[in-house]
């Protein structure tokens, strides 16, 4: 997270992220972000190293 606050639901888990936080998860899981306030997030998608 660059700025602001986001609620991030990954699978059945919910996390609150704020500036400086990082979330890492398997891309096969269902993801649902929701901005709690104005927010800027950096999203990086990468292939798994183990294939």
C-alpha positions, 0 to 999 in steps of 0.5 A: 500500500502506498497511501490510504486504507484498503480491506482485502478479502483473500479466500475467507480471510479479511485483512486491513492494509494501510500505507507500508503494508504488503499482501502476498497470496496465491493467485488462484484464490478469490480476491476482493479489495475494498477501499475504506478511504481514498487509497493508492495501491501498487499491484504486482502480478508474477508467475510462481517460481515453482511453476 
